[in-house]
Protein backbone atom coordinates (compact mmCIF):
# COMPACT_ATOMS: atom_id res chain seq x y z
CA UNK A 1 0.00 0.00 0.00
CA UNK A 2 1.46 3.41 -0.91
CA UNK A 3 2.24 6.03 1.68
CA UNK A 4 -0.57 8.49 2.28
CA UNK A 5 0.31 12.16 1.79
CA UNK A 6 0.85 14.17 4.99
CA UNK A 7 -0.89 17.51 5.40
CA UNK A 8 1.99 20.01 5.05
CA UNK A 9 0.19 22.46 7.33
CA UNK A 10 0.19 19.94 10.18
CA UNK A 11 3.59 18.47 9.38
CA UNK A 12 5.41 21.51 10.80
CA UNK A 13 6.53 20.71 14.35
CA UNK A 14 5.07 23.74 16.14
CA UNK A 15 1.73 23.64 14.31
CA UNK A 16 1.46 19.92 15.08
CA UNK A 17 2.21 20.64 18.76
CA UNK A 18 -0.50 23.33 18.88
CA UNK A 19 -3.05 21.01 17.29
CA UNK A 20 -2.06 18.15 19.62
CA UNK A 21 -2.67 20.42 22.61
CA UNK A 22 -5.98 21.77 21.34
CA UNK A 23 -7.37 18.35 20.37
CA UNK A 24 -7.42 17.37 24.04
CA UNK A 25 -8.82 20.57 25.59
CA UNK A 26 -11.87 22.65 24.82
CA UNK A 27 -9.83 25.84 24.52
CA UNK A 28 -6.44 27.16 25.55
CA UNK A 29 -5.02 30.61 26.21
CA UNK A 30 -2.00 31.84 24.28
CA UNK A 31 0.38 31.88 27.31
CA UNK A 32 -0.50 28.25 28.11
CA UNK A 33 0.18 27.14 24.53
CA UNK A 34 3.42 29.15 24.53
CA UNK A 35 4.53 27.52 27.79
CA UNK A 36 3.62 23.99 26.66
CA UNK A 37 5.32 24.27 23.27
CA UNK A 38 8.35 26.28 24.37
CA UNK A 39 7.84 28.55 21.36
CA UNK A 40 8.59 32.25 21.20
CA UNK A 41 5.55 34.52 21.20
CA UNK A 42 6.36 35.77 17.69
CA UNK A 43 6.75 32.33 16.13
CA UNK A 44 3.68 30.99 17.92
CA UNK A 45 1.59 33.95 16.69
CA UNK A 46 2.62 33.25 13.09
CA UNK A 47 1.81 29.53 13.36
CA UNK A 48 -1.53 30.15 15.08
CA UNK A 49 -2.39 32.60 12.30
CA UNK A 50 -1.62 29.95 9.66
CA UNK A 51 -3.82 27.38 11.43
CA UNK A 52 -6.58 29.97 11.81
CA UNK A 53 -6.39 31.02 8.15
CA UNK A 54 -6.75 27.35 7.16
CA UNK A 55 -9.84 27.07 9.35
CA UNK A 56 -8.22 24.47 11.63
CA UNK A 57 -8.55 26.61 14.75
CA UNK A 58 -10.55 29.65 15.77
CA UNK A 59 -8.97 32.48 17.67
CA UNK A 60 -10.94 34.73 20.00
CA UNK A 61 -9.39 37.90 21.38
CA UNK A 62 -11.00 39.05 24.63
CA UNK A 63 -9.96 40.75 27.84
CA UNK A 64 -9.43 39.42 31.36
CA UNK A 65 -9.97 42.56 33.32
CA UNK A 66 -7.78 45.03 31.47
CA UNK A 67 -5.36 42.45 30.07
CA UNK A 68 -5.81 41.12 26.53
CA UNK A 69 -6.53 37.40 26.34
CA UNK A 70 -6.21 35.24 23.22
CA UNK A 71 -8.18 31.98 23.27
CA UNK A 72 -7.64 29.21 20.72
CA UNK A 73 -10.07 26.38 19.93
CA UNK A 74 -9.85 23.55 17.42
CA UNK A 75 -12.62 23.59 14.78
CA UNK A 76 -14.45 20.53 13.41
CA UNK A 77 -12.40 20.99 10.20
CA UNK A 78 -9.20 21.05 12.28
CA UNK A 79 -10.21 17.96 14.25
CA UNK A 80 -10.90 16.08 10.99
CA UNK A 81 -7.58 17.23 9.47
CA UNK A 82 -5.69 16.16 12.61
CA UNK A 83 -7.34 12.71 12.63
CA UNK A 84 -6.58 12.25 8.92
CA UNK A 85 -2.97 13.33 9.53
CA UNK A 86 -2.57 10.73 12.30
CA UNK A 87 -4.07 8.02 10.06
CA UNK A 88 -1.77 9.03 7.18
CA UNK A 89 1.22 8.92 9.53
CA UNK A 90 0.30 5.37 10.55
CA UNK A 91 0.70 4.29 6.90
CA UNK A 92 4.43 4.96 7.26
CA UNK A 93 4.78 2.41 10.06
CA UNK A 94 3.28 -0.65 8.38
C-alpha positions, 0 to 999 in steps of 0.5 A: 500500500502506498504512503498516504500524503501528509498535510503540510500544514500539520507536518510543521513541528510547532503547528502539530504541537499546537493542534495536539494540545488543542485536540485534548482541551476545549480551549487554551489561552496563548500563554498556556500554549506558549509555555507547553510548546516552548515557542517564542511569542512571535513564532507561535503567533505566526503559526496560530495565524496559519492554522486559523487562516486554514480554518483548523482553529478559531482564535478569540481575542477578549480581555481578562480585566484590562489584560488582553486574552487570546483563546484558541479552539480547534474547529471541526475541520481542524479535528478532521484534518488532525485525525486524517494526519494521524491516520496518514502517519500510521501508513508509514509504520506498516 
